C-alpha cells in the first residue's frame, strides 16, 4: 500500500487548489454594493475600454482618438508624432500621452503604450470602476490567477504521482491505483476547465456587473467598437501602428 500516501497527497493538493480557485471566483462574482449604482450607471467609452481590455486598451483608445482628431499621427511604421500639441483643452489621458511621447514630439508607440497605461489617470479610472463594483481589483485578479495556477499544479502533480504509484505496485494492483487517482485528477481537471470557461472571461478586468454593462453597448460607433473589441476592428495601418511595425504587403 505504498501508493496510499501518494494518493493522500494528491487529494489534499487538489482539494486546496480547487478551494482556492472557488473562493477567488466567488469573491470576484460578488454583486456591486447598493450605493455604487453599478448596473444602473452608464459607461463612458474610456470606462468600457478599461473593463474590456484594461489599461492598454484605454491607451489604444486615447491614441486612436487623438489620431482621428489630427492631434497625433500614428504611422504604420510604429511611431507616434504630435501634430497639434497646443490646440484646445486636453483631458488627463491626452496629457498622459503627450507626456509619454516627450518634448521631442515623436516616440515609438511600443514605448508610449506602457507609459500611458501606468499613468495616474488610468489608475484613477480603474479605482473608480472598482469602487462602483464594475471592475475587479488588482488583488482579486491576482487571487484568481493564483487559484488557476494552484489547480493546474494539482492536476499535473496528481498525474505524476499517479504514474509513479502505478509503477510502484504489482500489475494486479494497478487498476485499483488508477481508480484511486482518478478522483483528484478528475476534480482538478474539471475545476481547471470550469475556471477557464467561467472565471477568466470576466475576472481579468470587469466584474459580472461590468460585463452586463459592456454587453449592452452598441459597436456602431468606431471608438466604442475599439473599446469593446480591441484593435482588431481598426484598419490595417492603425493595427500595424499599435503593434509597432508595418503591415505585410500583399503580393
Backbone bond lengths (Angstrom), bond angles and torsions (degrees), N, CA, C in turn:
res aa  C-N    CA-C-N  psi(-1)  N-CA   C-N-CA  omega(-1)  CA-C   N-CA-C  phi
1 X - - - 1.451 - - 1.525 111.70 -
2 X 1.327 115.49 32.29 1.454 118.93 -178.78 1.515 112.16 -66.07
3 X 1.320 117.23 -19.40 1.462 120.60 -177.99 1.524 113.73 -80.66
4 X 1.336 117.69 -14.72 1.466 120.96 -177.05 1.534 111.83 -63.05
5 X 1.355 119.89 -46.11 1.477 118.42 176.65 1.534 112.83 -59.18
6 X 1.326 116.34 -36.12 1.467 118.40 177.51 1.525 111.03 -65.10
7 X 1.335 115.43 -38.35 1.467 119.13 178.27 1.523 111.07 -65.79
8 X 1.325 116.58 -39.33 1.461 120.12 178.82 1.530 111.02 -63.24
9 X 1.329 115.67 -41.75 1.463 119.67 177.82 1.523 110.24 -61.38
10 X 1.322 116.71 -45.08 1.463 120.65 -179.77 1.524 111.01 -62.24
11 X 1.317 117.37 -41.79 1.465 120.75 -179.36 1.529 111.15 -65.80
12 X 1.324 116.89 -42.03 1.466 120.19 -179.47 1.525 110.42 -65.30
13 X 1.326 117.33 -46.18 1.461 120.66 -178.97 1.530 110.76 -64.19
14 X 1.332 116.89 -42.85 1.459 119.94 179.00 1.528 110.92 -64.62
15 X 1.330 116.92 -41.54 1.458 119.80 179.57 1.515 112.50 -64.15
16 X 1.329 116.67 -42.76 1.463 119.99 179.43 1.534 111.17 -65.84
17 X 1.330 116.37 -41.77 1.458 119.49 179.88 1.520 112.13 -63.85
18 X 1.332 116.74 -44.90 1.467 120.08 179.83 1.528 111.00 -65.98
19 X 1.337 116.71 -38.51 1.456 119.83 178.82 1.529 111.06 -64.92
20 X 1.328 116.50 -39.17 1.465 119.19 179.95 1.524 111.50 -66.24
21 X 1.329 116.39 -43.14 1.457 119.24 179.07 1.521 111.33 -66.78
22 X 1.328 117.23 -39.18 1.465 120.66 178.55 1.520 110.48 -63.01
23 X 1.320 116.83 -43.43 1.469 120.04 -179.65 1.525 110.49 -64.77
24 X 1.346 116.87 -42.59 1.462 119.85 -179.42 1.519 111.27 -65.01
25 X 1.335 116.87 -42.69 1.465 119.72 -179.95 1.512 111.49 -68.34
26 X 1.337 117.39 -33.84 1.465 120.75 178.15 1.521 110.55 -66.48
27 X 1.336 117.04 -42.46 1.461 120.27 178.32 1.526 110.75 -64.75
28 X 1.336 117.64 -38.76 1.462 120.43 -179.80 1.520 111.91 -69.33
29 X 1.338 116.77 -25.81 1.466 120.28 -176.90 1.518 113.56 -91.87
30 X 1.339 117.72 3.00 1.458 119.43 179.14 1.521 110.13 -61.37
31 X 1.326 119.23 141.10 1.458 121.01 179.99 1.509 112.10 -68.14
32 X 1.340 115.77 161.30 1.449 121.11 179.23 1.525 110.10 -65.86
33 X 1.338 117.79 147.50 1.462 120.08 176.60 1.520 110.62 -59.19
34 X 1.341 117.80 147.24 1.458 119.81 -178.38 1.513 113.76 -57.45
35 X 1.341 117.78 -33.02 1.455 120.74 -177.86 1.513 113.87 -76.38
36 X 1.326 117.54 -11.18 1.463 120.02 -175.53 1.514 112.73 -78.94
37 X 1.334 116.99 -23.77 1.466 119.73 -176.01 1.495 112.44 66.92
38 X 1.365 118.29 27.29 1.451 123.00 -170.42 1.510 115.79 -47.15
39 X 1.357 118.46 -62.42 1.448 120.59 -173.71 1.525 113.12 -76.94
40 X 1.348 117.42 -19.05 1.452 119.93 -176.91 1.521 112.23 -88.21
41 X 1.316 117.23 -11.13 1.454 120.72 -176.52 1.516 109.81 -83.94
42 X 1.320 115.44 162.57 1.453 121.38 174.31 1.521 108.93 -104.59
43 X 1.302 115.21 150.37 1.461 120.99 179.69 1.520 110.31 -96.21
44 X 1.320 115.61 137.88 1.455 119.12 166.96 1.526 107.54 -78.47
45 X 1.310 116.23 166.90 1.460 119.00 -177.97 1.522 110.76 -66.69
46 X 1.332 117.71 -33.44 1.461 120.15 177.24 1.524 111.21 -69.43
47 X 1.332 117.31 -38.75 1.459 119.92 176.54 1.527 110.64 -64.74
48 X 1.323 116.98 -40.76 1.464 120.32 176.87 1.522 110.58 -62.08
49 X 1.330 116.39 -39.25 1.461 119.96 179.44 1.522 110.74 -62.52
50 X 1.328 117.31 -42.14 1.460 119.14 179.94 1.526 110.94 -66.27
51 X 1.326 116.89 -45.20 1.458 119.47 -177.86 1.522 111.81 -64.59
52 X 1.322 117.11 -33.02 1.460 120.20 -177.63 1.520 112.81 -85.00
53 X 1.324 117.69 -32.45 1.463 118.70 -173.59 1.505 116.43 -143.13
54 X 1.329 117.94 3.71 1.447 120.28 175.90 1.518 114.35 79.76
55 X 1.340 117.32 -166.69 1.466 121.88 -175.11 1.523 114.11 -58.68
56 X 1.317 118.34 -37.55 1.464 119.37 -179.45 1.522 111.66 -68.38
57 X 1.330 118.23 -31.95 1.457 120.58 176.72 1.536 110.03 -68.21
58 X 1.339 116.74 -38.39 1.468 120.14 175.00 1.532 109.79 -61.25
59 X 1.317 116.09 -42.06 1.465 120.40 178.57 1.523 111.12 -61.93
60 X 1.321 117.12 -47.66 1.466 120.45 -179.56 1.524 111.01 -61.59
61 X 1.321 116.77 -40.29 1.460 120.55 179.35 1.529 110.64 -62.52
62 X 1.326 116.73 -44.33 1.462 120.29 -179.74 1.527 111.07 -65.45
63 X 1.316 117.11 -42.41 1.468 120.53 178.68 1.519 111.32 -61.44
64 X 1.322 116.83 -46.14 1.459 120.12 -178.07 1.534 110.56 -67.99
65 X 1.335 117.10 -39.67 1.469 119.58 178.81 1.524 110.42 -62.06
66 X 1.328 117.81 -42.35 1.465 120.97 178.13 1.520 110.96 -66.71
67 X 1.322 115.92 -35.54 1.468 120.01 177.69 1.527 110.42 -64.93
68 X 1.328 117.81 -42.80 1.460 120.53 -178.75 1.529 111.42 -70.46
69 X 1.328 117.36 -26.13 1.462 120.84 176.64 1.533 111.92 -86.71
70 X 1.328 116.79 4.69 1.459 123.66 179.20 1.521 112.63 59.97
71 X 1.308 115.10 33.61 1.451 119.95 172.80 1.515 111.00 -100.08
72 X 1.324 114.92 -12.20 1.452 121.96 -177.72 1.513 108.09 -147.89
73 X 1.303 116.07 141.29 1.462 121.01 175.96 1.517 108.65 -109.51
74 X 1.328 115.28 119.25 1.458 121.17 175.25 1.525 108.13 -101.63
75 X 1.295 116.34 104.90 1.457 120.99 -177.63 1.519 110.43 -83.07
76 X 1.342 116.43 146.91 1.456 119.98 -179.66 1.528 111.50 -65.83
77 X 1.331 117.24 -13.25 1.468 120.83 176.29 1.517 112.51 -78.03
78 X 1.359 117.44 -6.57 1.456 119.75 176.49 1.508 114.71 98.14
79 X 1.345 117.49 20.33 1.457 121.28 178.84 1.518 110.56 -116.00
80 X 1.335 116.30 141.95 1.457 123.00 174.61 1.519 108.50 -106.97
81 X 1.337 116.25 129.06 1.463 122.06 -178.93 1.517 108.97 -125.20
82 X 1.327 115.80 128.73 1.459 120.75 178.88 1.523 108.79 -73.96
83 X 1.337 116.75 126.18 1.459 121.91 179.55 1.519 110.86 -100.27
84 X 1.341 115.86 -42.13 1.467 120.92 -177.40 1.514 107.86 -132.54
85 X 1.324 116.32 92.05 1.458 120.44 -176.19 1.516 112.95 -82.10
86 X 1.309 119.35 -18.81 1.448 120.08 -174.02 1.500 114.67 -125.21
87 X 1.315 118.48 13.49 1.462 120.44 -176.03 1.506 113.12 -86.82
88 X 1.325 118.00 102.81 1.458 121.14 174.69 1.516 113.11 83.66
89 X 1.329 114.24 176.38 1.458 121.26 -178.94 1.525 110.16 -81.99
90 X 1.317 116.01 131.42 1.459 121.16 -178.88 1.520 109.43 -102.72
91 X 1.345 115.95 146.11 1.453 118.31 173.83 1.522 109.01 -84.68
92 X 1.328 115.29 178.96 1.467 119.54 -173.64 1.522 112.42 -68.12
93 X 1.334 117.35 -26.65 1.463 119.04 179.79 1.529 110.86 -75.48
94 X 1.319 117.12 -40.86 1.457 119.48 175.67 1.528 110.80 -64.86
95 X 1.325 116.47 -38.37 1.459 119.76 176.77 1.525 110.75 -62.17
96 X 1.338 116.58 -37.37 1.460 120.22 178.08 1.524 110.77 -65.05
97 X 1.345 116.67 -38.85 1.464 120.26 178.44 1.522 110.31 -64.19
98 X 1.334 116.55 -48.03 1.465 119.70 -179.17 1.523 110.84 -64.06
99 X 1.328 117.13 -36.41 1.454 119.64 177.08 1.517 112.42 -66.24
100 X 1.337 115.88 -36.22 1.465 119.22 179.20 1.526 111.44 -70.79
101 X 1.325 116.71 -34.22 1.467 119.90 178.69 1.518 110.66 -69.62
102 X 1.324 116.99 -37.05 1.451 120.44 175.69 1.513 113.56 95.11
103 X 1.332 116.56 172.12 1.459 121.35 -175.34 1.525 113.68 -66.32
104 X 1.310 117.20 -19.06 1.460 119.59 179.54 1.510 113.06 -71.25
105 X 1.328 117.46 -17.55 1.449 121.54 177.70 1.513 114.99 78.94
106 X 1.316 117.87 9.87 1.464 120.63 -179.72 1.519 108.93 -153.66
107 X 1.334 115.92 138.24 1.460 119.95 -178.68 1.520 109.57 -160.17
108 X 1.335 118.42 151.55 1.469 120.63 174.48 1.527 110.08 -64.44
109 X 1.315 117.16 135.82 1.458 121.24 -178.28 1.530 112.06 -62.35
110 X 1.354 120.42 -37.34 1.469 118.44 177.03 1.520 113.78 -61.14
111 X 1.329 117.75 -21.07 1.464 120.22 175.57 1.516 111.43 -86.93
112 X 1.330 117.16 -26.96 1.464 121.37 -177.92 1.521 110.88 -77.01
113 X 1.315 117.47 -42.30 1.468 121.08 -172.15 1.531 113.17 -57.69
114 X 1.350 119.91 -52.33 1.470 117.63 -179.22 1.520 113.04 -67.35
115 X 1.331 117.46 -30.20 1.463 119.84 178.72 1.517 110.96 -65.75
116 X 1.336 117.22 -42.63 1.462 120.41 178.32 1.526 110.32 -69.70
117 X 1.322 117.23 -39.85 1.468 120.52 -179.19 1.524 111.92 -61.18
118 X 1.329 117.26 -27.55 1.469 121.24 179.84 1.522 112.86 -93.79
119 X 1.330 118.09 4.59 1.463 121.59 -176.30 1.526 111.01 -70.13
120 X 1.338 115.06 157.77 1.471 120.70 179.98 1.522 111.78 -60.03
121 X 1.335 117.17 -34.81 1.460 120.08 -178.39 1.520 111.25 -62.15
122 X 1.318 117.42 -41.21 1.461 120.91 -179.71 1.523 110.38 -71.38
123 X 1.328 117.30 -39.32 1.464 119.82 177.42 1.526 111.11 -63.58
124 X 1.326 116.79 -39.78 1.467 120.04 178.18 1.524 111.16 -64.28
125 X 1.331 116.25 -40.46 1.460 120.69 177.01 1.523 110.42 -60.23
126 X 1.332 116.92 -44.39 1.461 120.80 179.82 1.524 111.24 -62.98
127 X 1.311 117.64 -42.49 1.464 120.93 -179.18 1.528 111.11 -64.63
128 X 1.325 116.95 -39.01 1.466 119.72 178.33 1.526 110.82 -64.00
129 X 1.322 116.53 -40.23 1.466 119.50 179.16 1.522 111.45 -68.58
130 X 1.320 117.06 -36.39 1.468 120.26 176.21 1.522 109.93 -64.61
131 X 1.336 116.78 -43.85 1.468 120.86 179.81 1.527 111.52 -61.90
132 X 1.319 117.55 -32.04 1.460 121.48 178.75 1.525 112.71 -82.57
133 X 1.318 117.10 -3.95 1.448 121.02 -179.73 1.510 114.55 79.29
134 X 1.340 117.21 16.09 1.458 121.03 -177.30 1.520 112.93 -98.29
135 X 1.315 117.64 -19.94 1.466 121.45 -178.32 1.520 109.57 -122.99
136 X 1.312 116.15 153.32 1.458 122.60 176.11 1.522 108.28 -86.21
137 X 1.308 116.63 135.90 1.456 120.90 -179.08 1.523 110.88 -70.01
138 X 1.331 115.49 165.07 1.466 120.37 176.87 1.525 110.61 -57.83
139 X 1.335 116.12 -42.16 1.465 119.79 179.53 1.528 111.19 -63.51
140 X 1.325 116.89 -39.24 1.462 120.13 178.83 1.516 112.11 -64.22
141 X 1.344 116.62 -42.66 1.466 119.55 178.93 1.522 110.92 -64.85
142 X 1.337 115.80 -40.75 1.468 118.35 179.16 1.518 111.15 -64.30
143 X 1.324 116.90 -38.73 1.464 120.35 -178.42 1.528 111.23 -67.74
144 X 1.321 117.26 -41.12 1.463 120.03 177.61 1.523 110.36 -64.11
145 X 1.331 116.47 -45.26 1.469 119.92 178.82 1.525 110.73 -60.87
146 X 1.340 116.65 -40.74 1.462 120.11 178.49 1.523 111.16 -65.65
147 X 1.345 116.44 -37.77 1.457 119.53 177.54 1.515 112.68 -63.97
148 X 1.328 116.25 -41.51 1.462 119.92 178.35 1.533 110.11 -64.66
149 X 1.339 116.44 -41.23 1.474 119.26 178.19 1.527 110.80 -63.75
150 X 1.337 117.54 -38.79 1.459 120.74 -179.93 1.528 111.22 -64.58
151 X 1.327 116.94 -41.72 1.463 119.96 179.21 1.525 110.46 -68.05
152 X 1.346 116.39 -40.61 1.457 119.20 178.17 1.532 110.82 -62.19
153 X 1.330 116.57 -41.22 1.460 120.54 177.73 1.522 110.89 -63.58
154 X 1.335 116.45 -41.68 1.460 120.40 178.88 1.524 111.32 -62.24
155 X 1.315 116.47 -40.66 1.472 120.24 179.71 1.532 110.52 -63.10
156 X 1.324 116.34 -47.35 1.470 119.68 -179.01 1.522 111.50 -67.24
157 X 1.353 116.46 -40.14 1.454 119.34 179.21 1.519 111.20 -64.33
158 X 1.320 116.96 -41.36 1.466 120.40 177.63 1.519 111.17 -62.02
159 X 1.315 116.13 -40.21 1.462 119.95 178.71 1.526 110.69 -63.34
160 X 1.336 116.88 -43.48 1.471 120.84 -179.52 1.525 110.68 -67.38
161 X 1.339 116.54 -46.77 1.466 119.39 -179.14 1.519 111.54 -65.02
162 X 1.323 117.40 -38.40 1.451 120.04 178.04 1.520 112.18 -64.59
163 X 1.314 116.41 -40.60 1.465 120.16 177.67 1.519 110.98 -64.83
164 X 1.340 115.54 -44.40 1.466 119.33 179.23 1.522 110.96 -63.07
165 X 1.337 117.10 -42.23 1.458 120.20 -179.46 1.525 111.56 -64.19
166 X 1.326 116.48 -36.36 1.460 119.85 -179.81 1.516 111.71 -63.91
167 X 1.334 116.43 -31.80 1.465 119.73 179.16 1.523 112.65 -83.36
168 X 1.344 117.12 -13.87 1.462 120.20 -178.18 1.520 113.00 -89.21
169 X 1.321 117.74 -10.68 1.464 120.46 -176.60 1.527 109.38 -113.70
170 X 1.318 116.64 159.51 1.472 119.59 175.71 1.530 110.92 -62.26
171 X 1.313 114.70 158.45 1.457 119.65 -176.55 1.523 113.20 -58.24
172 X 1.326 118.16 -31.67 1.459 121.07 -177.97 1.529 112.17 -68.08
173 X 1.343 117.59 -23.53 1.456 120.52 -177.20 1.530 113.18 -96.68
174 X 1.310 117.16 -4.16 1.464 119.28 -173.73 1.528 112.63 -65.73
175 X 1.329 117.10 -31.25 1.466 119.20 178.39 1.519 110.98 -62.19
176 X 1.333 115.77 -40.05 1.462 120.20 178.69 1.521 110.60 -66.46
177 X 1.327 116.94 -41.04 1.465 121.58 179.85 1.529 110.37 -63.00
178 X 1.327 115.96 -47.44 1.468 119.88 -180.00 1.521 110.64 -60.87
179 X 1.336 116.41 -40.92 1.461 119.74 179.04 1.529 111.16 -64.67
180 X 1.337 116.55 -38.02 1.455 120.09 179.85 1.510 112.68 -65.91
181 X 1.324 117.36 -41.62 1.456 120.89 -177.55 1.535 112.38 -80.51
182 X 1.324 115.96 -10.61 1.469 118.33 179.79 1.524 111.76 -64.36
183 X 1.335 116.78 -36.39 1.468 120.16 -176.39 1.536 112.01 -62.91
184 X 1.355 120.08 -56.43 1.473 117.98 179.13 1.529 112.85 -65.81
185 X 1.329 116.42 -30.86 1.462 118.86 178.62 1.520 110.38 -67.77
186 X 1.317 116.36 -43.83 1.461 120.51 179.63 1.532 110.99 -67.81
187 X 1.318 116.21 -40.18 1.469 119.74 -179.03 1.524 111.42 -64.10
188 X 1.329 117.14 -47.96 1.465 120.15 -179.50 1.520 111.05 -68.53
189 X 1.340 117.32 -36.32 1.465 119.83 179.06 1.519 112.15 -65.93
190 X 1.328 116.66 -45.02 1.469 120.17 178.56 1.530 111.23 -66.34
191 X 1.330 116.51 -39.06 1.460 120.15 179.28 1.529 110.24 -64.34
192 X 1.324 116.45 -40.84 1.465 119.98 178.30 1.524 110.65 -65.24
193 X 1.323 116.89 -41.18 1.464 120.85 179.35 1.527 111.10 -64.50
194 X 1.317 116.33 -46.19 1.463 120.14 179.07 1.518 110.77 -63.48
195 X 1.341 115.94 -39.20 1.457 119.49 178.31 1.508 111.78 -61.93
196 X 1.316 116.88 -41.57 1.465 120.73 179.27 1.527 111.46 -65.19
197 X 1.334 116.55 -38.23 1.461 120.21 -175.71 1.523 111.96 -82.12
198 X 1.332 116.47 -45.55 1.460 120.49 -170.80 1.520 114.10 -93.97
199 X 1.319 117.82 -28.97 1.462 120.27 -172.50 1.506 112.23 -96.46
200 X 1.319 118.08 -50.46 1.455 120.97 -172.78 1.530 114.91 -61.34
201 X 1.355 120.35 -33.30 1.469 117.06 -178.16 1.513 114.21 -59.01
202 X 1.332 118.81 -28.16 1.453 116.91 -178.01 1.526 114.18 -119.25
203 X 1.303 120.30 -20.86 1.447 119.38 -173.95 1.516 113.16 -80.07
204 X 1.333 118.31 -3.84 1.451 117.36 175.00 1.517 110.12 -66.27
205 X 1.338 117.44 -47.59 1.465 120.04 -179.71 1.523 112.23 -136.03
206 X 1.322 118.79 -50.66 1.461 121.91 -172.16 1.522 111.52 -93.46
207 X 1.329 116.04 141.30 1.457 121.97 171.41 1.536 108.39 -78.70
208 X 1.331 118.37 172.87 1.464 118.27 176.14 1.518 113.12 -56.63
209 X 1.353 117.57 -36.93 1.463 119.80 177.05 1.522 110.68 -64.75
210 X 1.327 116.52 -40.50 1.459 119.73 177.22 1.511 111.93 -66.03
211 X 1.322 116.69 -36.36 1.460 120.04 177.75 1.522 111.66 -64.10
212 X 1.320 116.26 -37.79 1.457 118.79 179.55 1.527 111.21 -65.30
213 X 1.320 116.40 -39.18 1.458 119.03 177.18 1.523 111.24 -67.62
214 X 1.313 116.72 -39.32 1.467 119.89 178.23 1.522 111.26 -62.24
215 X 1.315 116.55 -39.50 1.468 119.50 -177.38 1.518 112.31 -66.72
216 X 1.332 116.84 -19.70 1.454 119.58 -179.92 1.516 114.24 -89.87
217 X 1.325 118.52 -1.48 1.461 121.34 -179.45 1.515 110.93 -82.78
218 X 1.321 115.70 141.39 1.460 120.61 177.63 1.527 109.40 -90.77
219 X 1.333 117.36 133.79 1.462 120.19 178.69 1.519 113.69 -84.42
220 X 1.340 116.82 13.92 1.463 119.09 -177.58 1.520 111.58 -63.60
221 X 1.316 116.85 -38.72 1.460 120.30 177.92 1.527 108.93 -75.57
222 X 1.336 118.83 131.29 1.470 120.67 -176.41 1.530 113.35 -58.91
223 X 1.338 117.54 -39.19 1.456 119.50 -179.71 1.528 111.34 -70.34
224 X 1.330 117.05 -36.06 1.462 119.85 175.98 1.527 110.30 -65.99
225 X 1.321 116.35 -39.54 1.466 119.89 177.13 1.519 110.60 -62.47
226 X 1.337 116.94 -40.98 1.465 120.39 177.11 1.514 110.19 -64.04
227 X 1.333 117.29 -41.99 1.458 120.86 -178.34 1.518 111.75 -62.50
228 X 1.331 117.35 -41.74 1.456 120.66 -173.40 1.524 113.93 -91.31
229 X 1.339 116.66 -27.98 1.466 119.32 -174.83 1.515 114.16 -112.68
230 X 1.306 117.40 -14.13 1.445 120.12 176.99 1.515 114.12 91.26
231 X 1.340 117.34 -178.85 1.463 122.18 -175.02 1.524 115.01 -61.86
232 X 1.316 117.77 -11.12 1.468 119.72 179.99 1.516 112.41 -61.15
233 X 1.346 117.83 -21.63 1.467 120.58 -178.80 1.531 112.00 -85.42
234 X 1.316 118.19 -6.47 1.462 121.76 -176.79 1.522 111.06 -82.56
235 X 1.323 115.24 163.25 1.446 120.47 173.90 1.523 109.69 -67.90
236 X 1.332 118.62 156.98 1.470 121.43 -172.84 1.524 113.77 -56.48
237 X 1.347 118.06 -36.96 1.456 119.91 -177.91 1.523 111.62 -63.97
238 X 1.337 116.38 -41.83 1.459 119.08 -179.99 1.529 110.96 -72.53
239 X 1.319 117.23 -36.23 1.468 119.10 175.61 1.523 110.38 -60.80
240 X 1.323 115.49 -42.36 1.457 119.63 179.09 1.522 110.58 -65.55
241 X 1.327 117.39 -37.71 1.459 120.52 179.23 1.523 111.20 -62.67
242 X 1.328 116.80 -44.41 1.454 119.73 -179.10 1.524 111.84 -69.89
243 X 1.333 116.65 -29.66 1.466 119.24 175.87 1.516 111.25 -75.72
244 X 1.324 116.82 -22.28 1.454 119.37 176.85 1.505 114.98 94.80
245 X 1.344 117.87 14.99 1.467 120.15 177.20 1.514 108.86 -153.72
246 X 1.296 115.18 162.48 1.459 121.43 -177.11 1.517 111.25 -73.45
247 X 1.342 118.22 148.03 1.459 120.60 178.07 1.512 111.29 -71.86
248 X 1.324 114.95 152.36 1.459 119.38 178.08 1.524 109.36 -68.99
249 X 1.312 116.42 137.23 1.459 120.47 -179.93 1.521 110.51 -85.27
250 X 1.324 115.50 139.18 1.464 120.04 177.99 1.507 109.76 -73.41
251 X 1.309 119.39 142.58 1.469 121.26 178.48 1.525 111.40 -67.91
